[in-house]
């Protein structure tokens, strides 16, 4: 019997439940298996839990149409857990306290959560959780090992539908036979997508993009060699002096992560408005930040709030900086560039593999921004995911120097990743950023080099100190803006 070759073992804790994760390679399988070993429950205990669950659902009022914040969802879970514990102790008589808590946690996850998928949502190693149907195992995407097949099966199509519908209800979105596609998000911020049979011909599907609970920081990027301190300092300087940056890249290349990293460089005296379809950005908690998210129409086709609605509204909120999750449509891009022209600093993402491709996407249908407007954009930072090596790198940081006729834009690549040596190198001397700094900040080339050198020293110091908490990084940057000499003395560069 093939017991599988061990690849990795570790434990994942879900409140009262601890599950062992064993990743194994079987000789007859093409991909490794992600095996979850749950606490064992006897059939009689399972039957008793089902009886208690039915009673709980009747006792605890849950408004299926009410949208829930993370705080409200937490309070409901706490109430459900407390009552579950009471009924379990009442039904099972003499039962160990820890065992009772485990059973109560199982009841909570089955009734209010996503059952066995909840343990997967707690695994920091996973990026994606995928249910293709009730006929095949759940799949996961592991950050280091790629796609893995799990030992978890969802018993029925009805169960998959219940999970999808439950996710939608919590944010006021419905999935039905008439509306068989759903984009939604969990109260934790994880993004989900669901499709119903027969649109997905093998059965109902559920895909959950799991976002890291600890947001990325520039220190993480430098430590993982995603970017060099010199390139990071260049972006820092551009953000500090309110230049407009577009982050581009392919799917899962790290566009939003880089955008999130760059927000740490925004001065604390500036008001920030972010606009997203799904809340992904996580900024330091002391910044003056107003996050806005879109809303889908209800079953009657009413109540929709689009990205464009929020962008137009944000201009009336007196923002200093505007963050837009992703540019998809022409009108959105027009409003974005109008915001730039009216003096707002704007940062956004776009699907494109290079800066040149990004310019082509922006200037051609369906977005079709006039080339004359593209000159308002200062920098394009490109993220790249090397699927062979499973690494992410800043492919290039490019200045948009000038717009000319025939949809051609002059680009100046300042930094570029060299795959053969795995280095992000300085390629060309900056022209646009230097010109902007000279015009608006009175900085000469020597001032620029001194400023960049200081920022490199701070970044290296943060890496040396393993400063990866988003609030700690943000506070040091803010201290640097307020008292630069004090911070430079702290990092050993007076």
Secondary structure, 3 states (H helix, E strand, C coil): CCCCEEEEEEEEEECCEEEEEEEEECCCCCCCEEEEECCCCCHHHHHHHHHHHHHHHHHCCCCCCCCCCHHHHHHHHHHHHHHHHHHHHHHHCCCCHHHHHHHHHHHHHHHHCCCCHHHHHCCCCEEEEEECCCCCCCEEEECCCEEEEECCCCCCHHHHHHHHHHHHHCCCCCCCCCCCEEEEECCCCCEEEEECCCCCCCCCEEEEECCCCCCCCHHHHHHCCCCCHHHHHHHHHHHHCCCCEEEEECCCCCHHHHHHHHHHHCCCCCEEEEEECCCCCCCCCCCEEEEEECECCCCCCCCCECHHHHHHHHCCCCCCEEEECCCCCHHHHHHHHHHHHCCCEEEEEEECCCHHHHHHHHHCCCCCCCHHHHCCCCEEEEEEEECCCCEEEEEEEEEEEEEECCCEEEEEEEEEEECCCCEEEECCCCCHHHHHHHHHHCCCHHHHHHHHHHHHHHHHHHHHCCCCCHHHHHHHHHHHHHCHHHHHHHCCCC
